[in-house]
Structures are given as C-alpha cells and as structure tokens.
C-alpha cells in the first residue's frame, strides 16, 4: 500500500484518526456518502504530505443528518490544490494560519448549512477559481459584496446594490 496514490472510500460514518492509517503517498482522496467528520479526523487528512485533491461528498437528499465543522490547523494541507464539497453537511469551515498555501480550486455544491466562507480564501495567491453552486441563502448573502473575479456562483447572485429582499 505504500505506492497507493488515489483512494476512494464510500459510505462511511467514521474515518481512522491516525495519520499513519493512510499511505503517505496519497495525492487524491475521495470520501463519498460521508455522514460526519469528527473534529479529530481533519488532522489525519491535513497531515498527508502529498495530498493534492480532496473530494468530500455528502449524502444527497439527507437533510436530517448531523452537521459538522471542518477545521484546518495552521500549516494544514500543505500541498492541497483542489477541494470539492458537494452535498456536505458542513456548518462551519475554519482555516488556521498558513493552511492550504497551494490551494487553487474550490467547489462547493448544495452545502445547505454552510453560511460563510473563511476570509483567508480571498488572500490565497494561488487561488484561481471558486465555484459555489446552489448556496444556502446565508452563504449567498455573504458573497454578494465579495469582489473576487474568480468567484462563480450559481444561481447568479443579485448585484451588491440590490436589496436582499429581492431574492
């Protein structure tokens, strides 16, 4: 397993909590139909030295699932370039200092509990594109005044000058 570079895990409610549980050569991890990430699972993933692509796919149509936070520690995910979070029941996302320094692409789709993106995202020098698809009303409202040319939101946001009551 030392040469394993890509890993997909389906239908899990819990991940190992030790960084040694995963091969250090992993460059891509897909966690599909995940129900919950424990706060102490993130360090397992963020300390994988070669991880470039992380896909966290929630359970579609299961709005009664447990909400959770995604907390990235200082210097966490040192080589992560792509993060995709469709249908994830994430309620809060925090980024520690110097986390995700090679981050380039973010896709968030139908994360109904996420209300705001971390402010640090807008300062990443490598960031090229942020796709936010079907955001919660609160997340959409938090993005109205963001002046970031690589931000793509669908459905499109009303302009910053229009009233939030218009939508």
VEXKE-335861 format. One line per 10 residues: number of its first residue (from 0); their letters; for each residue x, y, z of C-alpha. Coordinates in nm, 4 decimals. Example, Ala and Ser with C-alpha at 12.3 -4.5 7.8 and 13.67 -1.06 7.14 Angstrom:
<recs>
0	as	1.2300/-0.4500/0.7800; 1.3670/-0.1060/0.7140 .
</recs>
This chain:
<recs>
0	xxxxxxxxxx	0.0000/0.0000/0.0000; 0.2994/0.2326/0.0146; 0.2632/0.3091/-0.3572; -0.1084/0.3856/-0.3389; -0.1743/0.7384/-0.4703; -0.5537/0.7521/-0.5053; -0.8120/0.6336/-0.2569; -1.1930/0.6290/-0.2605; -1.3965/0.5462/0.0454; -1.7746/0.5087/0.0174 .
10	xxxxxxxxxx	-2.0493/0.5031/0.2809; -1.8591/0.5721/0.5966; -1.9595/0.7431/0.9146; -1.6121/0.7450/1.0646; -1.2519/0.7641/0.9456; -0.9344/0.6496/1.1150; -0.7904/0.9186/1.3387; -0.4241/0.8385/1.2989; -0.2224/0.9882/1.0102; -0.0405/0.6552/0.9839 .
20	xxxxxxxxxx	-0.3718/0.4933/0.8844; -0.3291/0.6273/0.5311; -0.0317/0.5786/0.2968; 0.1825/0.8942/0.2878; 0.1970/0.8866/-0.0956; -0.1741/0.9624/-0.1370; -0.2307/1.2502/-0.3798; -0.6085/1.2159/-0.4152; -0.8755/1.1114/-0.1675; -1.2473/1.0861/-0.2372 .
30	xxxxxxxxxx	-1.4798/1.0295/0.0557; -1.8262/0.9624/-0.0819; -2.1572/0.9434/0.1024; -1.9917/1.0524/0.4211; -2.2247/1.1346/0.7037; -1.9963/1.3026/0.9512; -1.6341/1.4080/1.0009; -1.5175/1.4126/1.3600; -1.3183/1.7189/1.4621; -1.0185/1.4931/1.5198 .
40	xxxxxxxxxx	-1.0391/1.3383/1.1697; -0.9257/1.6547/0.9909; -0.5679/1.6294/1.1286; -0.5465/1.2816/0.9761; -0.6193/1.4235/0.6303; -0.4408/1.7575/0.6611; -0.1115/1.5926/0.7545; -0.0884/1.3782/0.4430; 0.2203/1.5371/0.2848; 0.1385/1.4746/-0.0833 .
50	xxxxxxxxxx	-0.2389/1.5213/-0.0826; -0.3374/1.7487/-0.3732; -0.7043/1.6686/-0.4343; -0.9695/1.6135/-0.1678; -1.3321/1.5372/-0.2517; -1.5733/1.5241/0.0389; -1.9102/1.4129/-0.0964; -2.2065/1.4128/0.1388; -2.5325/1.2254/0.1225; -2.7727/1.3745/-0.1292 .
60	xxxxxxxxxx	-3.1244/1.4303/-0.0053; -3.0493/1.3565/0.3598; -3.1149/1.6933/0.5200; -3.1677/1.5471/0.8658; -2.8062/1.4301/0.9046; -2.5712/1.5611/1.1686; -2.3934/1.8906/1.0904; -2.0207/1.9256/1.1484; -1.7290/2.1671/1.1233; -1.4233/2.1469/0.9008 .
70	xxxxxxxxxx	-1.1278/2.2937/1.0898; -0.7925/2.3167/0.9159; -0.4999/2.3680/1.1501; -0.2084/2.6059/1.0969; 0.0045/2.4750/0.8085; -0.2518/2.2027/0.7372; -0.2973/2.0571/0.3886; 0.0423/2.1886/0.2692; 0.0031/2.0625/-0.0904; -0.3744/2.0661/-0.1341 .
80	xxxxxxxxxx	-0.4719/2.2271/-0.4648; -0.8335/2.1170/-0.5145; -1.1171/2.0818/-0.2637; -1.4653/1.9710/-0.3660; -1.7543/1.9622/-0.1199; -2.0853/1.8617/-0.2799; -2.3871/1.7962/-0.0539; -2.1684/1.8102/0.2553; -2.3355/1.8856/0.5876; -2.0676/2.1287/0.6870 .
90	xxxxxxxxxx	-2.1888/2.4074/0.9145; -1.8583/2.5836/0.9749; -1.5222/2.5998/0.7992; -1.2143/2.7422/0.9697; -0.8657/2.7874/0.8299; -0.5606/2.8140/1.0521; -0.2659/3.0374/0.9697; -0.0780/2.9277/0.6574; -0.3184/2.6395/0.5896; -0.3726/2.5313/0.2276 .
100	xxxxxxxxxx	-0.0991/2.7524/0.0840; -0.1082/2.5824/-0.2599; -0.4866/2.5923/-0.2825; -0.6110/2.6640/-0.6379; -0.9695/2.5430/-0.6877; -1.2744/2.5146/-0.4650; -1.6148/2.3721/-0.5495; -1.8997/2.3878/-0.3015; -2.2344/2.2490/-0.4112; -2.5563/2.2402/-0.2135 .
110	xxxxxxxxxx	-2.3933/2.2672/0.1294; -2.7145/2.3851/0.2901; -2.5712/2.4547/0.6368; -2.2620/2.6495/0.5315; -2.3243/3.0206/0.5877; -1.9857/3.1825/0.5234; -1.6512/3.1032/0.3634; -1.3268/3.1611/0.5553; -1.1907/3.5128/0.4979; -0.8441/3.3733/0.4324 .
120	xxxxxxxxxx	-0.9610/3.2287/0.0993; -0.9612/3.5690/-0.0659; -0.5910/3.6165/0.0158; -0.4555/3.2935/-0.1326; -0.2084/3.3841/-0.4048; -0.2513/3.0551/-0.5928; -0.6323/3.0561/-0.5867; -0.7752/3.0503/-0.9386; -1.1431/2.9579/-0.9101; -1.4177/2.9280/-0.6514 .
130	xxxxxxxxxx	-1.7407/2.7646/-0.7679; -2.0371/2.7915/-0.5326; -2.3402/2.6056/-0.6652; -2.6806/2.6306/-0.5001; -2.5556/2.8003/-0.1824; -2.7652/2.8421/0.1301; -2.9409/3.1793/0.1468; -2.6985/3.2914/0.4188; -2.3912/3.1905/0.2162; -2.5285/3.3609/-0.0949 .
140	xxxxxxxxxx	-2.5887/3.6777/0.1046; -2.2346/3.6694/0.2454; -2.0957/3.6529/-0.1104; -2.2955/3.9433/-0.2576; -2.0342/4.2042/-0.1651; -1.7302/3.9903/-0.2461; -1.5289/4.1473/-0.5234; -1.3323/3.8468/-0.6428; -1.3119/3.7926/-1.0163; -1.2620/3.4165/-0.9929 .
150	xxxxxxxxxx	-1.5815/3.3608/-0.7900; -1.8561/3.1805/-0.9817; -2.1926/3.1440/-0.8096; -2.4944/2.9612/-0.9498; -2.7682/3.0583/-0.9470; -2.6211/3.4049/-1.0007; -2.6246/3.6426/-0.7075; -2.8145/3.9700/-0.7211; -2.5870/4.2694/-0.7552; -2.4495/4.4225/-0.4367 .
160	xxxxxxx	-2.6659/4.7290/-0.4914; -2.9960/4.5393/-0.4883; -3.1813/4.4693/-0.1709; -3.1533/4.1237/-0.0125; -3.5342/4.1208/-0.0048; -3.5391/4.0996/-0.3845; -3.4450/3.7360/-0.3744 .
</recs>
